[in-house]
Each structure stands twice: as C-alpha cells, then as structure tokens.
Amino acid sequence: MSTKNNRKEFITSCIVTVILSAAVLMGLIFHETWYDEAQAYLIARDASLHDILFYLPHYEGHPPLWHLLLKGVIALGVPYPVSLKAVQFFLYEAVIIIIEFRSPFSRFMKTIMPLSFYLIYQYAVVSRPYILLLLGCLLTAMAYKKRKEKPFLYIMSLFVMCLGHSYGIAMAGGIVVSDMTGECIRQRSLKNGLSDVLKNTKLLVSYVILLAGALLVIADIIPRSDAFGTSIVSARNHSIFVTFLLTWFYIPSETMFTSFSSQLINLQKEKNPIGEVVGAVVISAIIWAVLLRICHRRKMAAELLIPYLFVSFILTSYSYAHHFGIFLMFLIFILWTAEEKEPIRLSEIREPLVKAGLSESLFKKLVSIAAAAFICINLYWDGCSYYRELTMPYDASVGLARWIKDNGLEDRKLLASWSKTDTHVFSASAFASEAYFDKNIYYNMYKDQTYMSHIMATEEDIKTELEYMRSFGAPDFMICDSPLEVSDICKTFGLTEKYIAEAYHGKGRKIFKDKDVTTDVFVYCTMDTYRELYGKDYVIPSYKES
C-alpha cells in the first residue's frame, strides 16, 4: 500500500512540476525584459570581473553571484535575453523540484504553495536575484534537520542565501542565532544550550567560516556614500518604528491575501487608507497567531521570531512590494523545519479555539474559507499577470530597440533623457534598450558605459557632463519618457531646432498582482529628420486626433 501511495505521490509531483514549469516557460518567452533585468545583463556582459566582484556590489545593493551566473552563460555565446531567461528558468526548476520532491509537506500543501503569485510569477518570470535567495531558503530547510551531523551542507546552504541577496544575509544570521538561542531557552541554560555547538568541532568551525564569509559579503555590498540607493533609503513618510510594525503586521497579509501596495512606492513612503491597513493587520495577526501556535508546540518560538526580526530590520530600511515575498520564503522555511520536527495537524490549531468556545464545524469552515481564499486570490493574481504578459508588452524597451535596428539608427546621434536632478539617471526604457545592442548607442551615457552607474551626480559632475553633451551639437533623436522632457533638453542646450516630430512612441505595462502601470517611451526629432527617415512630412496631430 505504501509503495502504491509513493508511486501516486511521485506521479502527482511530476504532473504539478510539468504544468507549473510549462506556465513559467511560457511567461518567460512572452516577457519583455526591463530596466533591472537589462542592468544585470549589461553588467555581466560588459563589466570587468574585478568590478563585478569588488566595485559594483557597493552600488547594486546585492552580492555578485547573480551577475557571475549571467556572465558564465553569456560567455557561452548565449544572446540576450535568452541568457537571462535561461538562468532564471534553471533556478526556478531547482526550486519547484525541491518543493515537489524533497519537501515534507502534504500533497495539498505541495500543490497550492507553488500557486503563490510570488512563486509562480514574480520570482519565476521576472529575472532577479530573489530566485537565488528562495533557492537558498529551500536548501537550508533541507539541511536543517541534520545540521549537527552534516554541518558543511547546512552552512553551504546558508551561504547561498548570503550570496543571493542582502536580505539573505539577515535571514541566515537570524537562523544561526535562533538555532543557538532556541537551544539555550529549551535547556534553560546558556552553558548547556551552547554545549552542542562547542563540543561539535565541525559545526563550530562551519559557523566560524559562515561568519567570516558573511562579513566579507557585507563588506562587499555595503553602500558607498555616493550610491544612488542611499537617497531612496533616507526618504520616508513613516517613522522607523511604524515601518518596523508594518513589516510584521502588513507584509504577511500583502504576501498571501491582499493587494494594497503599489510596486512604484516603497513601504517607507507608502500611505494607504486606514481600512486597508486595519484589514492587513488583522490578517497578518491571524497568520502570526497560527505560526506561534505551531512553533510553540514544538518549542521553536525563537526559531520563528529571531530570523524574521533580523529580516524586518532590512525591510524597515528599504522595501518595495516585490520584496514582500521574502516573508513567504521564510514561511516555507519555518513550516518545513516545524513539519520535520513533528507533523503539523489542524487539530493543534483547533484545540485552543474549541476550548475558547468555537465549534469544530465552524473551525472547519473557517479553514476551508482561508484555503480557498489563498488559492482563488493567488490564481486571480497569476491569471492577471500571465494574461498581461501574453497580451501586452511588459516594457517598451524591446519595441524601441527593434525600431532603432529596423531603421539603422545605431550610429546616429541618439540622446537619452535624464533625471532633472541627476545626469547619471536616464530614461528607463531608453537605457534598457541598450541590452539589445553590442555597444553603447547613446552618446550621453555616463563614461560611455552600457550599464547604469548608480552613482549620484554631484553639481560639478552635472556641469561637466552637460558641457560634454553640448560638444556633440544638436542630436538627431531624443529618446524620452515624456514629451515634456524635449523642451527641457532644448532649453538646457539652447537648441533653436524645433524637435516637434514624434518619430516613435512605445508603451509598456509593468505587472504586479492585479495591477499594472503604463510606461511610455517617445522618440522626437526635427521635421527635416522625420522627412529623411520616413520620406514624408510629419503631420502634427490635432486636438481631436490626440
């Protein structure tokens, strides 16, 4: 009977893996790469190994492993964006295979967990290093039970987390600290609690190696004073304390059930209606209550609270909606380790509620409603995301690059618009189109680099770079995010030519859950250049036509 059940479980896991992999592969094929993805690719392709390892991490905000993986695939001659998507798909396959074939969860959990928006779309289709962090979490969960017998595998999995993202360093550190703290609490003695580590030479040495490695990674990614990201971290509408509370009582709900946050505004600045916040707080509190019940029964309260406390410090400093899925990663880790310690049963959650007066029938209904809500809500988000991927361009850069190539404009004087306050920050779609060319096509890119520097420009930098742009004379084409930028550029350079002909207009729609944000890219030129390009005069649209 057991063999028959095992065979059925194996076949079901294969079917789920094939279906989800096919969906993700389809999403990757249709997905148009954007700024972040182009930036990672261009760094991997064009930056030196020294800069990737020791210089750029201070400005990119995460360890260099993601760029190194991309560089390895690019070195094999795999073109953009196939190289980027191939690495992403390979890592996703590792994640889904581990969940389906190696996790201790029930068949029901193995089926619904991968349906999460973050697992099947945000961290699967949008190519970013978060997939590395997710893989590290799963590897750590696999190694956790036998960490004392096989400490090397355990430490290596933690180090994958550290190399995946800065959030991974916090989570890995929290797991190790909770590991030792939890034992001290259970033993009710600091000496007895630490004795297992002190007596286990291999484990102790492994912890020392991990600490040394983590410190090196921290030293490698700590932001420099002129890093663009520091200006984002310093800007906030909420106090640190309020943001800290939101990481505990807002993010869990946003990860699994609600869709209140915008992908464009970070948590530190986002202001939501009070009703939305209260709703998210209630749902998050229920999630924490269930987790506390599960972990308290297994004497794992420290293992639950300490790692997320470490992660919440990073989230408090810097977090956007796409970062919220880190809670889901931690949730999978803690449920995995709890399940291996003692199988999780609904009865352990039901007991205190029944004692408090809740009927068993009502409890079953509430559990069914919660499970159905998770499935339906996430399937809705997944459906919205994949529908938009298949029917709309995610980013306008691919269309812009195709237009430039089709018209043979790579060697013309192309000027990319820049931020009003920083000449190192360019039009997102204009910049992202760089990845489709073998060289830099915009004459005003910082130091003629193909990738964004993320170095804040000083007043002296701005003055010098504007003079450099003037030395080229009037551009042939201006690539902008908005038509209003054209007049600003003309005023800045004192251009008398009238850049009023719209040579190209592309659109993109960035997807997040059930929302999307439209982005534009415009190419403007003079009437003469338009006539040269298309062989006809440009007709200015009338009010009615526009």
Protein Blocks (a to p, Z undefined) as FASTA:
>chain_A
ZZmmmmmmmmmmmmmmmmmmmmmmmmmmmpccdfklmmmmmmmmmmcfklmmmmmmmmno
pafklmmmmmmmmmnopacfklmmmmmmmmmmmmmmmmmmmpcbdfklmmmmmmpmklmm
mmmmmgcfklmmmmmmmmmmmmmmmmmmmmmlmmmmmmmmmmmpmklmmmmmmmmmmmmm
mmmmmnopaklmmmmmmmmmmlmmmmmmmmmmmmmmmmmmoccfklmklmmmmpcfbdfk
lmmmmmmmmmmmmmmmpcfbcfkbcfklpccdfklmmmmmmmmmmmmmmmmmmmmmnopm
mmmmmmmmmmmmmmmmoccfklmmmmmmmmmmmmmmmmmmoccdfklmmmmmmmnopafk
lmmmmmmmmmmmmmmmmmmmmmmmmmmmmmpcfbfklmmmmmmmmnopmmmccdddddfk
bckbccfklmmmmmmpcbdfbfkbghhiabdfkiacdfklmmmmmmmmmmnopafbdcdf
bfklmmmmmmmnopabdcfbcfbdcdddddehjbccdddddddddfklmmmmnopacddd
dfklZZ
